[in-house]
């Protein structure tokens, strides 16, 4: 049966067989109200102060304990508790009693921080800032409580693995970084990602071993760029920029990975602006994919690209291959038989992120021996690199390779040698 606390309406699933015929008193674990439970009474009246309580359960009977009474649906119960908290907060905020508001919110912050529910604790702290901005003692106590609980539960092995990173951070930044990380377990032989996928996570190897692979188009074989063990990082390029993965990563043995989602950068820019540059600086100690490929002497691309300065028309396409926006003019920076890059004004990271995977139609032209020639190709955006002052470079991979004769004509017209890899 389900019983509810008469004060805060928190619900508990209780086995009726454990309730004696005369009923029993219990205490709500949420608001500490003591109330009587009887078979067939799902919402008992509150116990009146000063009145003697009925005889307790016999010693041979198990006590009625809401702590041990698990809800039938834990997720739904958690949502109900959160909704109940929000109602209590709304009621006290509506009263306008600043002391009561600060006291309630601080109590809830301490409770959630103690349970390692830091997301909820921080949400409540933000409410405290807004609802009782002059409650300085409570605000300071809330911040100290969250920071202390976070610091006390950080894995020391984790700190040791990436000591160079965590030593560069202030205590609140270190806690923020640590608790922003999520965990993924990968089995031997399982890929973390393949080349060309849309995966913008930054990975930290906690345990196990992996290998980073690159397909050499010249030799037409797969080569190992790097073997990675505990303490390694990878996929920095996709995390700090907007690009598809430029290599494949496969587990050699069972691995535990910690990772950051790219979206956390938006939160950090607002609340912890110094974390990103410190993390970026730390990541630069690790060679990126391009540097690793160059060390092996392998080809980076399946076809060389050539510097050009050609006008082109770009038309974005929807999932059905039909125009989705008005066409616009761009200047091509370079071209190969496999793709192009061009300049585009992008003012926000979100704009760059939304471009990844965008299908498009490109048309350009040139004059050769007095004759105008047109080149049309369909492709997909695989990278968008933000540059200062809003000028960004967008990289496109063609669906089909550019015909050899068209590529030869463009090379002749441009008069430029292939760009160094």
Secondary structure as the mmCIF struct_conf table of DSSP 4:
data_model
#
loop_
_struct_conf.conf_type_id
_struct_conf.id
_struct_conf.beg_label_comp_id
_struct_conf.beg_label_asym_id
_struct_conf.beg_label_seq_id
_struct_conf.end_label_comp_id
_struct_conf.end_label_asym_id
_struct_conf.end_label_seq_id
STRN STRN1 UNK A 2 UNK A 4
TURN_TY1_P TURN_TY1_P1 UNK A 6 UNK A 8
STRN STRN2 UNK A 11 UNK A 13
HELX_RH_3T_P HELX_RH_3T_P1 UNK A 16 UNK A 18
BEND BEND1 UNK A 19 UNK A 19
TURN_TY1_P TURN_TY1_P2 UNK A 21 UNK A 22
STRN STRN3 UNK A 24 UNK A 27
TURN_TY1_P TURN_TY1_P3 UNK A 29 UNK A 31
STRN STRN4 UNK A 34 UNK A 37
STRN STRN5 UNK A 38 UNK A 38
TURN_TY1_P TURN_TY1_P4 UNK A 39 UNK A 40
STRN STRN6 UNK A 41 UNK A 41
BEND BEND2 UNK A 42 UNK A 43
HELX_LH_PP_P HELX_LH_PP_P1 UNK A 44 UNK A 45
STRN STRN7 UNK A 46 UNK A 46
HELX_LH_PP_P HELX_LH_PP_P2 UNK A 47 UNK A 48
TURN_TY1_P TURN_TY1_P5 UNK A 49 UNK A 50
BEND BEND3 UNK A 51 UNK A 51
HELX_LH_PP_P HELX_LH_PP_P3 UNK A 52 UNK A 58
TURN_TY1_P TURN_TY1_P6 UNK A 59 UNK A 60
BEND BEND4 UNK A 61 UNK A 61
HELX_LH_PP_P HELX_LH_PP_P4 UNK A 62 UNK A 63
HELX_RH_3T_P HELX_RH_3T_P2 UNK A 66 UNK A 68
BEND BEND5 UNK A 72 UNK A 73
HELX_RH_AL_P HELX_RH_AL_P1 UNK A 74 UNK A 95
TURN_TY1_P TURN_TY1_P7 UNK A 96 UNK A 96
HELX_RH_AL_P HELX_RH_AL_P2 UNK A 98 UNK A 114
TURN_TY1_P TURN_TY1_P8 UNK A 115 UNK A 116
HELX_RH_AL_P HELX_RH_AL_P3 UNK A 118 UNK A 131
TURN_TY1_P TURN_TY1_P9 UNK A 133 UNK A 134
HELX_RH_AL_P HELX_RH_AL_P4 UNK A 136 UNK A 152
TURN_TY1_P TURN_TY1_P10 UNK A 153 UNK A 153
BEND BEND6 UNK A 154 UNK A 154
HELX_RH_AL_P HELX_RH_AL_P5 UNK A 156 UNK A 161
TURN_TY1_P TURN_TY1_P11 UNK A 162 UNK A 162
HELX_RH_AL_P HELX_RH_AL_P6 UNK A 163 UNK A 166
TURN_TY1_P TURN_TY1_P12 UNK A 167 UNK A 168
BEND BEND7 UNK A 169 UNK A 169
HELX_RH_AL_P HELX_RH_AL_P7 UNK A 171 UNK A 180
STRN STRN8 UNK A 182 UNK A 186
TURN_TY1_P TURN_TY1_P13 UNK A 188 UNK A 189
STRN STRN9 UNK A 191 UNK A 193
TURN_TY1_P TURN_TY1_P14 UNK A 195 UNK A 196
STRN STRN10 UNK A 202 UNK A 207
BEND BEND8 UNK A 208 UNK A 208
STRN STRN11 UNK A 210 UNK A 216
TURN_TY1_P TURN_TY1_P15 UNK A 217 UNK A 220
STRN STRN12 UNK A 221 UNK A 228
TURN_TY1_P TURN_TY1_P16 UNK A 230 UNK A 231
STRN STRN13 UNK A 233 UNK A 234
HELX_RH_AL_P HELX_RH_AL_P8 UNK A 236 UNK A 240
BEND BEND9 UNK A 241 UNK A 241
STRN STRN14 UNK A 242 UNK A 243
BEND BEND10 UNK A 246 UNK A 247
STRN STRN15 UNK A 248 UNK A 251
BEND BEND11 UNK A 252 UNK A 253
STRN STRN16 UNK A 255 UNK A 260
TURN_TY1_P TURN_TY1_P17 UNK A 262 UNK A 263
HELX_RH_AL_P HELX_RH_AL_P9 UNK A 264 UNK A 271
HELX_RH_AL_P HELX_RH_AL_P10 UNK A 273 UNK A 283
TURN_TY1_P TURN_TY1_P18 UNK A 284 UNK A 285
BEND BEND12 UNK A 286 UNK A 286
HELX_RH_AL_P HELX_RH_AL_P11 UNK A 289 UNK A 296
TURN_TY1_P TURN_TY1_P19 UNK A 297 UNK A 297
BEND BEND13 UNK A 300 UNK A 303
STRN STRN17 UNK A 306 UNK A 316
STRN STRN18 UNK A 317 UNK A 317
TURN_TY1_P TURN_TY1_P20 UNK A 319 UNK A 320
BEND BEND14 UNK A 321 UNK A 322
STRN STRN19 UNK A 323 UNK A 323
BEND BEND15 UNK A 325 UNK A 325
STRN STRN20 UNK A 328 UNK A 336
TURN_TY1_P TURN_TY1_P21 UNK A 337 UNK A 338
STRN STRN21 UNK A 339 UNK A 345
BEND BEND16 UNK A 348 UNK A 348
HELX_RH_AL_P HELX_RH_AL_P12 UNK A 349 UNK A 355
TURN_TY1_P TURN_TY1_P22 UNK A 356 UNK A 357
STRN STRN22 UNK A 359 UNK A 368
TURN_TY1_P TURN_TY1_P23 UNK A 369 UNK A 370
STRN STRN23 UNK A 371 UNK A 385
HELX_RH_3T_P HELX_RH_3T_P3 UNK A 388 UNK A 390
STRN STRN24 UNK A 391 UNK A 398
BEND BEND17 UNK A 399 UNK A 400
HELX_LH_PP_P HELX_LH_PP_P5 UNK A 401 UNK A 403
HELX_RH_AL_P HELX_RH_AL_P13 UNK A 404 UNK A 414
HELX_LH_PP_P HELX_LH_PP_P6 UNK A 417 UNK A 417
STRN STRN25 UNK A 418 UNK A 418
HELX_LH_PP_P HELX_LH_PP_P7 UNK A 419 UNK A 420
#
